Amino acid sequence: MKIAIIGTGNVGSALGQSWAGRGHEVIFGATDPRSEKVKAVVAGCSGKGRALTVGEASAAAPVIVLATPWDATADAVRSLGNVRGKVLIDATNPIALGMEGLRAGLVVGHKTSGAEMVAVWAEGARVVKAFNTIGAPNMRNPVFRTNAAAMFICGDDSEAKAVVQQLSNDLGFATEDAGGLSAARLLEPMAMLWIHLAFQRGWGTDFGFGVLRR
Ligand SMILES: NC(=O)c1ccc[n+]([C@@H]2O[C@H](COP(=O)([O-])OP(=O)(O)OC[C@H]3O[C@@H](n4cnc5c(N)ncnc54)[C@H](OP(=O)(O)O)[C@@H]3O)[C@@H](O)[C@H]2O)c1
């Protein structure tokens, strides 16, 4: 599948390089696609990656991943151009930049979520929240001993969710459908729990959440 990934940082590079390693075609959308940093990320894509501008990458793929800092996300969505009908995966968390931002927590919540705001900005896109509840390094290998970490996804379009479920399974996650897009109001605080445990409670980053069923 052709996947455009907006952002080549921790999340964008982990998702892109992992999907490329599993045979997907990855097109990074970058503010400076020719920068050395972006070239290095593309070089880690097993020959299945390239980088274009944000608008070009968006136009080239039916599936787009947002992996931008929250403060830059509205601008990134504007740069996507026409996304009507596209599957738009929101991997962002609405927190301000830096450790102070992390400590301050989410900047939206309760009555809306980052994902729902993205859906308003990206008119006509089929938005699915995913890949926000675990630290980026684990996206390269979400299997802990014999247990796959859970990846919760939510969205209002079942076809789009099926696409994201497959892409999440391809990475090795145990993908769990949390319901409609408004469930992002729960998944975004869940990311804050992961961040709290990792950085405030000293767990480090090498863990994920799982689901037990009887
Ligand atoms: N880090 C994690 O473990 C983790 C896990 C789950 C979710 N998240 C969420 O995922 C998002 C990305 O996190 P990250 O750690 O990957 O951030 P990061 O390492 O800072 O990377 C952000 C990327 O976004 C690009 N970018 C910034 N402004 C842009 C714009 N206007 N248009 C297009 N691209 C733009 C940056 O490019 P330049 O470098 O050129 O500015 C960079 O490649 C955040 O919302 C974060 O909360 C993070």
The ligand as an SDF file (V2000), in Angstrom:
LIG
                    3D

 48 52  0  0  0  0  0  0  0  0999 V2000
    7.6800   10.4710   20.3160 N   0  0  0  0  0  0  0  0  0  0  0  0
    6.8270    9.5240   20.6610 C   0  0  0  0  0  0  0  0  0  0  0  0
    7.2050    8.5160   21.2840 O   0  0  0  0  0  0  0  0  0  0  0  0
    5.3710    9.6470   20.2700 C   0  0  0  0  0  0  0  0  0  0  0  0
    4.5360    8.5210   20.3820 C   0  0  0  0  0  0  0  0  0  0  0  0
    3.2060    8.6190   19.9730 C   0  0  0  0  0  0  0  0  0  0  0  0
    2.7240    9.8260   19.4600 C   0  0  0  0  0  0  0  0  0  0  0  0
    3.5570   10.9050   19.4050 N   0  0  0  0  0  0  0  0  0  0  0  0
    3.0170   12.1480   18.8140 C   0  0  0  0  0  0  0  0  0  0  0  0
    3.4010   12.1080   17.4410 O   0  0  0  0  0  0  0  0  0  0  0  0
    3.7160   13.4280   16.9700 C   0  0  0  0  0  0  0  0  0  0  0  0
    5.1540   13.4430   16.4430 C   0  0  0  0  0  0  0  0  0  0  0  0
    6.0400   13.1500   17.5170 O   0  0  0  0  0  0  0  0  0  0  0  0
    7.5980   12.9440   17.2430 P   0  0  0  0  0  0  0  0  0  0  0  0
    8.1940   12.5750   18.5440 O   0  0  0  0  0  0  0  0  0  0  0  0
    7.7840   12.0760   16.0350 O   0  0  0  0  0  0  0  0  0  0  0  0
    8.0250   14.4480   16.8670 O   0  0  0  0  0  0  0  0  0  0  0  0
    9.4120   14.9250   16.2250 P   0  0  0  0  0  0  0  0  0  0  0  0
   10.4400   13.8710   16.3960 O   0  0  0  0  0  0  0  0  0  0  0  0
    9.6330   16.2930   16.7430 O   0  0  0  0  0  0  0  0  0  0  0  0
    9.0610   14.9950   14.6510 O   0  0  0  0  0  0  0  0  0  0  0  0
    8.1180   15.8810   14.1470 C   0  0  0  0  0  0  0  0  0  0  0  0
    8.2250   15.9510   12.6510 C   0  0  0  0  0  0  0  0  0  0  0  0
    7.2250   16.8530   12.1550 O   0  0  0  0  0  0  0  0  0  0  0  0
    7.8280   17.6900   11.1720 C   0  0  0  0  0  0  0  0  0  0  0  0
    7.0810   18.9380   11.0580 N   0  0  0  0  0  0  0  0  0  0  0  0
    7.0410   19.9800   11.9300 C   0  0  0  0  0  0  0  0  0  0  0  0
    6.2250   20.9370   11.4590 N   0  0  0  0  0  0  0  0  0  0  0  0
    5.7360   20.5080   10.2880 C   0  0  0  0  0  0  0  0  0  0  0  0
    4.8410   21.0390    9.3300 C   0  0  0  0  0  0  0  0  0  0  0  0
    4.2420   22.2410    9.5010 N   0  0  0  0  0  0  0  0  0  0  0  0
    4.5670   20.3200    8.2020 N   0  0  0  0  0  0  0  0  0  0  0  0
    5.1360   19.1150    8.0180 C   0  0  0  0  0  0  0  0  0  0  0  0
    5.9940   18.5380    8.8940 N   0  0  0  0  0  0  0  0  0  0  0  0
    6.2880   19.2310   10.0180 C   0  0  0  0  0  0  0  0  0  0  0  0
    9.2340   17.8830   11.6870 C   0  0  0  0  0  0  0  0  0  0  0  0
   10.0690   18.3130   10.6400 O   0  0  0  0  0  0  0  0  0  0  0  0
   11.3200   19.2980   10.9710 P   0  0  0  0  0  0  0  0  0  0  0  0
   12.2610   18.4930   11.8130 O   0  0  0  0  0  0  0  0  0  0  0  0
   11.8170   19.6210    9.6180 O   0  0  0  0  0  0  0  0  0  0  0  0
   10.7140   20.4630   11.7090 O   0  0  0  0  0  0  0  0  0  0  0  0
    9.5670   16.4660   12.1480 C   0  0  0  0  0  0  0  0  0  0  0  0
    9.9810   15.6780   11.0570 O   0  0  0  0  0  0  0  0  0  0  0  0
    3.4770   14.3660   18.1470 C   0  0  0  0  0  0  0  0  0  0  0  0
    2.1930   14.9040   18.0390 O   0  0  0  0  0  0  0  0  0  0  0  0
    3.5970   13.4430   19.3640 C   0  0  0  0  0  0  0  0  0  0  0  0
    2.8410   13.9230   20.4660 O   0  0  0  0  0  0  0  0  0  0  0  0
    4.8610   10.8400   19.7840 C   0  0  0  0  0  0  0  0  0  0  0  0
  1  2  1  0
  2  3  2  0
  2  4  1  0
  4  5  1  0
  4 48  2  0
  5  6  2  0
  6  7  1  0
  7  8  2  0
  8  9  1  0
  8 48  1  0
  9 10  1  0
  9 46  1  0
 10 11  1  0
 11 12  1  0
 11 44  1  0
 12 13  1  0
 13 14  1  0
 14 15  2  0
 14 16  1  0
 14 17  1  0
 17 18  1  0
 18 19  2  0
 18 20  1  0
 18 21  1  0
 21 22  1  0
 22 23  1  0
 23 24  1  0
 23 42  1  0
 24 25  1  0
 25 26  1  0
 25 36  1  0
 26 27  1  0
 26 35  1  0
 27 28  2  0
 28 29  1  0
 29 30  1  0
 29 35  2  0
 30 31  1  0
 30 32  2  0
 32 33  1  0
 33 34  2  0
 34 35  1  0
 36 37  1  0
 36 42  1  0
 37 38  1  0
 38 39  2  0
 38 40  1  0
 38 41  1  0
 42 43  1  0
 44 45  1  0
 44 46  1  0
 46 47  1  0
M  CHG  2   8   1  16  -1
M  END
$$$$
